[in-house]
Amino acid sequence: VTDMWAVGFSVVSVDVKRNVKVTSSASMETVFTTRVEPATCSVMCYSLQEEEDIAASPEGLVLGTQAGSLQLVQMPEGHVLSSSTAHSDAVQALDYLASLGVVASIG
């Protein structure tokens, strides 16, 4: 496993072959799997529980690519959305600002 996040009652992992897996931490059953393109960096997006301001469930995985674009893997549907604009070089870092629901990227 190269990346792993615990979000609400789910564990999201990405392995060296770029397989994304969402596992229910309660039942330990796989909820969702997909394979993603090579990425230079990634960040998990999640919904927040309003009362406690904590992560409730995974919404998607954002990937920064070598070509400078961003890709969003929506969960649990598995749809992949690509950004319409790109950095002039590879994406170096990503951050998810949960309170605003936006992803910041450095390229």
OpenMM code with the backbone's topology and positions (N, CA, C; nanometers):
from openmm import Vec3, app, unit

residues = "VAL THR ASP MET TRP ALA VAL GLY PHE SER VAL VAL SER VAL ASP VAL LYS ARG ASN VAL LYS VAL THR SER SER ALA SER MET GLU THR VAL PHE THR THR ARG VAL GLU PRO ALA THR CYS SER VAL MET CYS TYR SER LEU GLN GLU GLU GLU ASP ILE ALA ALA SER PRO GLU GLY LEU VAL LEU GLY THR GLN ALA GLY SER LEU GLN LEU VAL GLN MET PRO GLU GLY HIS VAL LEU SER SER SER THR ALA HIS SER ASP ALA VAL GLN ALA LEU ASP TYR LEU ALA SER LEU GLY VAL VAL ALA SER ILE GLY".split()
positions = [
    Vec3(0.0847, -0.1179, 0.0000),
    Vec3(0.0000, 0.0000, 0.0000),
    Vec3(0.0890, 0.1239, 0.0000),
    Vec3(0.0633, 0.2151, -0.0946),
    Vec3(0.1445, 0.3366, -0.1024),
    Vec3(0.0791, 0.4548, -0.0308),
    Vec3(-0.0538, 0.4607, -0.0290),
    Vec3(-0.1277, 0.5657, 0.0417),
    Vec3(-0.2459, 0.5028, 0.1130),
    Vec3(-0.2811, 0.5585, 0.2298),
    Vec3(-0.3962, 0.5073, 0.3038),
    Vec3(-0.4573, 0.6203, 0.3852),
    Vec3(-0.5903, 0.6245, 0.3863),
    Vec3(-0.6643, 0.7226, 0.4646),
    Vec3(-0.7752, 0.6522, 0.5410),
    Vec3(-0.8004, 0.6941, 0.6642),
    Vec3(-0.9163, 0.6492, 0.7406),
    Vec3(-1.0149, 0.7649, 0.7387),
    Vec3(-1.1335, 0.7410, 0.6811),
    Vec3(-1.2344, 0.8461, 0.6669),
    Vec3(-1.3664, 0.7918, 0.7192),
    Vec3(-1.4143, 0.8491, 0.8300),
    Vec3(-1.5391, 0.8003, 0.8884),
    Vec3(-1.5261, 0.6528, 0.9219),
    Vec3(-1.6170, 0.5713, 0.8661),
    Vec3(-1.6145, 0.4272, 0.8904),
    Vec3(-1.5576, 0.3529, 0.7711),
    Vec3(-1.4694, 0.4170, 0.6949),
    Vec3(-1.4082, 0.3564, 0.5772),
    Vec3(-1.2567, 0.3735, 0.5806),
    Vec3(-1.1883, 0.2788, 0.5168),
    Vec3(-1.0446, 0.2887, 0.4957),
    Vec3(-1.0230, 0.2891, 0.3453),
    Vec3(-0.9516, 0.3899, 0.2955),
    Vec3(-0.9243, 0.4025, 0.1523),
    Vec3(-0.7749, 0.3797, 0.1330),
    Vec3(-0.7400, 0.2889, 0.0406),
    Vec3(-0.5992, 0.2601, 0.0163),
    Vec3(-0.5694, 0.2585, -0.1331),
    Vec3(-0.4449, 0.2927, -0.1664),
    Vec3(-0.3938, 0.2862, -0.3035),
    Vec3(-0.2674, 0.2017, -0.2978),
    Vec3(-0.2602, 0.0953, -0.3808),
    Vec3(-0.1420, 0.0101, -0.3795),
    Vec3(-0.0455, 0.0478, -0.4914),
    Vec3(0.0671, -0.0220, -0.5015),
    Vec3(0.1705, 0.0114, -0.5985),
    Vec3(0.1254, -0.0087, -0.7429),
    Vec3(0.0223, -0.0884, -0.7652),
    Vec3(-0.0315, -0.1077, -0.9006),
    Vec3(-0.1427, -0.0073, -0.9314),
    Vec3(-0.1613, 0.0922, -0.8432),
    Vec3(-0.2582, 0.2010, -0.8585),
    Vec3(-0.4027, 0.1545, -0.8424),
    Vec3(-0.4244, 0.0465, -0.7673),
    Vec3(-0.5597, 0.0013, -0.7370),
    Vec3(-0.6088, 0.0767, -0.6144),
    Vec3(-0.7270, 0.1373, -0.6258),
    Vec3(-0.7895, 0.2081, -0.5142),
    Vec3(-0.8939, 0.1154, -0.4549),
    Vec3(-0.8916, 0.1008, -0.3221),
    Vec3(-0.9879, 0.0140, -0.2557),
    Vec3(-1.0465, 0.0853, -0.1351),
    Vec3(-1.1804, 0.0842, -0.1254),
    Vec3(-1.2501, 0.1388, -0.0092),
    Vec3(-1.3060, 0.0203, 0.0687),
    Vec3(-1.2692, 0.0125, 0.1971),
    Vec3(-1.3109, -0.0978, 0.2824),
    Vec3(-1.3904, -0.0429, 0.3995),
    Vec3(-1.5018, -0.1074, 0.4307),
    Vec3(-1.5803, -0.0708, 0.5479),
    Vec3(-1.5043, -0.1157, 0.6716),
    Vec3(-1.4771, -0.0236, 0.7635),
    Vec3(-1.4034, -0.0618, 0.8839),
    Vec3(-1.4913, -0.1415, 0.9796),
    Vec3(-1.6233, -0.1327, 0.9664),
    Vec3(-1.7132, -0.2088, 1.0531),
    Vec3(-1.7194, -0.3553, 1.0121),
    Vec3(-1.7358, -0.3824, 0.8810),
    Vec3(-1.7514, -0.5205, 0.8336),
    Vec3(-1.6260, -0.5766, 0.7688),
    Vec3(-1.5275, -0.4913, 0.7407),
    Vec3(-1.4042, -0.5272, 0.6702),
    Vec3(-1.4317, -0.5812, 0.5303),
    Vec3(-1.5454, -0.5445, 0.4718),
    Vec3(-1.5792, -0.5820, 0.3355),
    Vec3(-1.5381, -0.4701, 0.2409),
    Vec3(-1.4942, -0.5088, 0.1197),
    Vec3(-1.4592, -0.4107, 0.0180),
    Vec3(-1.5868, -0.3495, -0.0366),
    Vec3(-1.5956, -0.2177, -0.0326),
    Vec3(-1.7135, -0.1445, -0.0772),
    Vec3(-1.6979, -0.0996, -0.2220),
    Vec3(-1.5733, -0.0701, -0.2615),
    Vec3(-1.5486, -0.0085, -0.3914),
    Vec3(-1.4047, -0.0337, -0.4317),
    Vec3(-1.3813, -0.0635, -0.5600),
    Vec3(-1.2451, -0.0746, -0.6131),
    Vec3(-1.2400, -0.0135, -0.7525),
    Vec3(-1.1261, 0.0412, -0.7879),
    Vec3(-1.1010, 0.0915, -0.9226),
    Vec3(-0.9500, 0.1023, -0.9410),
    Vec3(-0.9082, 0.1208, -1.0617),
    Vec3(-0.7664, 0.1418, -1.0913),
    Vec3(-0.7504, 0.2822, -1.1471),
    Vec3(-0.6448, 0.3525, -1.1057),
    Vec3(-0.6250, 0.4911, -1.1463),
    Vec3(-0.4980, 0.5057, -1.2283),
    Vec3(-0.4877, 0.6195, -1.2959),
    Vec3(-0.3704, 0.6530, -1.3758),
    Vec3(-0.2517, 0.6832, -1.2843),
    Vec3(-0.1286, 0.6768, -1.3377),
    Vec3(-0.0122, 0.7151, -1.2563),
    Vec3(-0.0274, 0.8594, -1.2073),
    Vec3(0.0105, 0.8828, -1.0842),
    Vec3(-0.0050, 1.0164, -1.0265),
    Vec3(0.1216, 1.0576, -0.9536),
    Vec3(0.1458, 1.1882, -0.9493),
    Vec3(0.2598, 1.2414, -0.8761),
    Vec3(0.2247, 1.2668, -0.7297),
    Vec3(0.0940, 1.2873, -0.7015),
    Vec3(0.0486, 1.3096, -0.5647),
    Vec3(-0.1022, 1.2846, -0.5594),
    Vec3(-0.1555, 1.2731, -0.4392),
    Vec3(-0.2991, 1.2477, -0.4245),
    Vec3(-0.3480, 1.3033, -0.2919),
    Vec3(-0.4790, 1.3262, -0.2846),
    Vec3(-0.5411, 1.3725, -0.1606),
    Vec3(-0.6849, 1.3203, -0.1571),
    Vec3(-0.7322, 1.2856, -0.0390),
    Vec3(-0.8674, 1.2351, -0.0199),
    Vec3(-0.9630, 1.3505, 0.0074),
    Vec3(-1.0797, 1.3481, -0.0586),
    Vec3(-1.1870, 1.4446, -0.0320),
    Vec3(-1.2957, 1.3713, 0.0456),
    Vec3(-1.3578, 1.4388, 0.1392),
    Vec3(-1.4559, 1.3731, 0.2254),
    Vec3(-1.5631, 1.4716, 0.2682),
    Vec3(-1.6784, 1.4164, 0.3060),
    Vec3(-1.7849, 1.5004, 0.3599),
    Vec3(-1.7604, 1.5173, 0.5096),
    Vec3(-1.8145, 1.6246, 0.5657),
    Vec3(-1.7980, 1.6525, 0.7080),
    Vec3(-1.9292, 1.6359, 0.7816),
    Vec3(-1.9210, 1.5862, 0.9059),
    Vec3(-2.0371, 1.5874, 0.9940),
    Vec3(-2.0440, 1.7274, 1.0529),
    Vec3(-2.1542, 1.7957, 1.0313),
    Vec3(-2.1623, 1.9369, 1.0689),
    Vec3(-2.1457, 1.9627, 1.2173),
    Vec3(-2.2052, 1.8790, 1.3027),
    Vec3(-2.2000, 1.9055, 1.4465),
    Vec3(-2.0576, 1.8934, 1.5011),
    Vec3(-1.9828, 1.7958, 1.4526),
    Vec3(-1.8525, 1.7675, 1.5116),
    Vec3(-1.7359, 1.8091, 1.4238),
    Vec3(-1.7624, 1.8513, 1.2985),
    Vec3(-1.6582, 1.8937, 1.2056),
    Vec3(-1.5508, 1.7856, 1.1874),
    Vec3(-1.5967, 1.6582, 1.1755),
    Vec3(-1.5048, 1.5468, 1.1510),
    Vec3(-1.5436, 1.4786, 1.0206),
    Vec3(-1.4490, 1.4062, 0.9627),
    Vec3(-1.4739, 1.3372, 0.8359),
    Vec3(-1.5805, 1.2303, 0.8538),
    Vec3(-1.6817, 1.2321, 0.7643),
    Vec3(-1.7919, 1.1374, 0.7742),
    Vec3(-1.7790, 1.0234, 0.6741),
    Vec3(-1.7503, 1.0557, 0.5489),
    Vec3(-1.7396, 0.9514, 0.4469),
    Vec3(-1.6554, 1.0014, 0.3305),
    Vec3(-1.5857, 0.9087, 0.2617),
    Vec3(-1.5043, 0.9499, 0.1467),
    Vec3(-1.5932, 0.9908, 0.0303),
    Vec3(-1.5582, 1.1009, -0.0350),
    Vec3(-1.6332, 1.1490, -0.1511),
    Vec3(-1.5563, 1.1263, -0.2800),
    Vec3(-1.4226, 1.1281, -0.2711),
    Vec3(-1.3428, 1.1092, -0.3903),
    Vec3(-1.1948, 1.1188, -0.3620),
    Vec3(-1.1169, 1.0761, -0.4594),
    Vec3(-0.9726, 1.0817, -0.4514),
    Vec3(-0.9243, 1.1715, -0.5647),
    Vec3(-0.8482, 1.2766, -0.5311),
    Vec3(-0.7953, 1.3672, -0.6327),
    Vec3(-0.6500, 1.3301, -0.6576),
    Vec3(-0.6163, 1.3175, -0.7861),
    Vec3(-0.4819, 1.2796, -0.8279),
    Vec3(-0.4192, 1.3932, -0.9071),
    Vec3(-0.2943, 1.4237, -0.8785),
    Vec3(-0.2172, 1.5176, -0.9588),
    Vec3(-0.1335, 1.4383, -1.0572),
    Vec3(-0.1328, 1.4785, -1.1831),
    Vec3(-0.0642, 1.4000, -1.2856),
    Vec3(0.0682, 1.4636, -1.3281),
    Vec3(0.1499, 1.3849, -1.3950),
    Vec3(0.2767, 1.4314, -1.4499),
    Vec3(0.2530, 1.5397, -1.5557),
    Vec3(0.1393, 1.5306, -1.6256),
    Vec3(0.1062, 1.6273, -1.7306),
    Vec3(0.0561, 1.7602, -1.6745),
    Vec3(0.0324, 1.7685, -1.5420),
    Vec3(-0.0094, 1.8939, -1.4806),
    Vec3(-0.1580, 1.9075, -1.4580),
    Vec3(-0.2347, 1.8039, -1.4875),
    Vec3(-0.3800, 1.8127, -1.4672),
    Vec3(-0.4206, 1.7423, -1.3378),
    Vec3(-0.5460, 1.7616, -1.2988),
    Vec3(-0.6033, 1.6950, -1.1827),
    Vec3(-0.7105, 1.5984, -1.2293),
    Vec3(-0.7232, 1.4857, -1.1595),
    Vec3(-0.8298, 1.3902, -1.1864),
    Vec3(-0.9004, 1.3615, -1.0554),
    Vec3(-1.0334, 1.3562, -1.0596),
    Vec3(-1.1142, 1.3227, -0.9429),
    Vec3(-1.1796, 1.1879, -0.9668),
    Vec3(-1.1522, 1.0920, -0.8793),
    Vec3(-1.2203, 0.9630, -0.8817),
    Vec3(-1.3342, 0.9730, -0.7813),
    Vec3(-1.4582, 0.9807, -0.8314),
    Vec3(-1.5744, 0.9940, -0.7438),
    Vec3(-1.6046, 0.8602, -0.6778),
    Vec3(-1.6387, 0.8635, -0.5504),
    Vec3(-1.6720, 0.7420, -0.4771),
    Vec3(-1.8157, 0.7505, -0.4297),
    Vec3(-1.8936, 0.6464, -0.4357),
    Vec3(-1.8549, 0.5120, -0.4755),
    Vec3(-1.8767, 0.4818, -0.6237),
    Vec3(-1.9184, 0.5791, -0.7028),
    Vec3(-1.9523, 0.5522, -0.8430),
    Vec3(-1.8330, 0.5088, -0.9271),
    Vec3(-1.7155, 0.5644, -0.8999),
    Vec3(-1.5969, 0.5313, -0.9766),
    Vec3(-1.5777, 0.6150, -1.1017),
    Vec3(-1.6619, 0.7167, -1.1202),
    Vec3(-1.6445, 0.8064, -1.2350),
    Vec3(-1.5147, 0.8849, -1.2179),
    Vec3(-1.4449, 0.9073, -1.3287),
    Vec3(-1.3225, 0.9862, -1.3246),
    Vec3(-1.3454, 1.1157, -1.4016),
    Vec3(-1.3269, 1.2282, -1.3339),
    Vec3(-1.3409, 1.3598, -1.3947),
    Vec3(-1.2032, 1.4232, -1.4053),
    Vec3(-1.1735, 1.4845, -1.5190),
    Vec3(-1.0449, 1.5514, -1.5397),
    Vec3(-1.0637, 1.7018, -1.5392),
    Vec3(-0.9634, 1.7740, -1.4894),
    Vec3(-0.9716, 1.9196, -1.4864),
    Vec3(-0.9633, 1.9749, -1.6288),
    Vec3(-1.0278, 2.0888, -1.6488),
    Vec3(-1.0278, 2.1508, -1.7821),
    Vec3(-0.9052, 2.2396, -1.8034),
    Vec3(-0.8358, 2.2742, -1.6965),
    Vec3(-0.7119, 2.3511, -1.7070),
    Vec3(-0.5998, 2.2720, -1.6418),
    Vec3(-0.4769, 2.3076, -1.6705),
    Vec3(-0.3635, 2.2322, -1.6161),
    Vec3(-0.2478, 2.3244, -1.5825),
    Vec3(-0.1631, 2.2776, -1.4937),
    Vec3(-0.0372, 2.3463, -1.4663),
    Vec3(0.0547, 2.3248, -1.5865),
    Vec3(0.1563, 2.4068, -1.5997),
    Vec3(0.2485, 2.3921, -1.7121),
    Vec3(0.3460, 2.2760, -1.6918),
    Vec3(0.3523, 2.2232, -1.5704),
    Vec3(0.4415, 2.1113, -1.5391),
    Vec3(0.3667, 2.0160, -1.4453),
    Vec3(0.4333, 1.9128, -1.3993),
    Vec3(0.3713, 1.8123, -1.3121),
    Vec3(0.3153, 1.8754, -1.1852),
    Vec3(0.2053, 1.8195, -1.1346),
    Vec3(0.1490, 1.8639, -1.0077),
    Vec3(0.2402, 1.8126, -0.8969),
    Vec3(0.2861, 1.9029, -0.8109),
    Vec3(0.3817, 1.8680, -0.7055),
    Vec3(0.3150, 1.8368, -0.5721),
    Vec3(0.2027, 1.9046, -0.5428),
    Vec3(0.1374, 1.8856, -0.4130),
    Vec3(-0.0103, 1.9191, -0.4235),
    Vec3(-0.0895, 1.8509, -0.3414),
    Vec3(-0.2340, 1.8745, -0.3335),
    Vec3(-0.2741, 1.8879, -0.1878),
    Vec3(-0.3776, 1.9676, -0.1616),
    Vec3(-0.4339, 1.9769, -0.0275),
    Vec3(-0.5841, 1.9930, -0.0413),
    Vec3(-0.6599, 1.9286, 0.0460),
    Vec3(-0.8056, 1.9397, 0.0452),
    Vec3(-0.8476, 2.0290, 0.1610),
    Vec3(-0.9174, 2.1370, 0.1300),
    Vec3(-0.9671, 2.2298, 0.2307),
    Vec3(-1.1130, 2.1936, 0.2582),
    Vec3(-1.1337, 2.1061, 0.3548),
    Vec3(-1.2648, 2.0463, 0.3800),
    Vec3(-1.3719, 2.1502, 0.4107),
    Vec3(-1.3390, 2.2525, 0.4885),
    Vec3(-1.4397, 2.3517, 0.5261),
    Vec3(-1.4930, 2.4292, 0.4051),
    Vec3(-1.4118, 2.4385, 0.2983),
    Vec3(-1.4533, 2.5080, 0.1768),
    Vec3(-1.4938, 2.4117, 0.0660),
    Vec3(-1.4549, 2.2853, 0.0800),
    Vec3(-1.4850, 2.1863, -0.0226),
    Vec3(-1.4052, 2.2066, -0.1505),
    Vec3(-1.2809, 2.2547, -0.1381),
    Vec3(-1.1977, 2.2806, -0.2572),
    Vec3(-1.0614, 2.2101, -0.2442),
    Vec3(-1.0009, 2.1831, -0.3583),
    Vec3(-0.8681, 2.1251, -0.3640),
    Vec3(-0.7710, 2.2326, -0.4124),
    Vec3(-0.6601, 2.2491, -0.3403),
    Vec3(-0.5549, 2.3417, -0.3822),
    Vec3(-0.4403, 2.2589, -0.4382),
    Vec3(-0.3838, 2.3064, -0.5510),
    Vec3(-0.2743, 2.2313, -0.6123),
    Vec3(-0.1561, 2.3232, -0.6394),
    Vec3(-0.0363, 2.2650, -0.6351),
    Vec3(0.0877, 2.3354, -0.6671),
    Vec3(0.1526, 2.2599, -0.7812),
    Vec3(0.1835, 2.3312, -0.8890),
    Vec3(0.2423, 2.2647, -1.0053),
    Vec3(0.3667, 2.3341, -1.0513),
] * unit.nanometer
topology = app.Topology()
chain = topology.addChain("A")
for resn in residues:
    res = topology.addResidue(resn, chain)
    for name in ("N", "CA", "C"):
        topology.addAtom(name, app.Element.getBySymbol(name[0]), res)
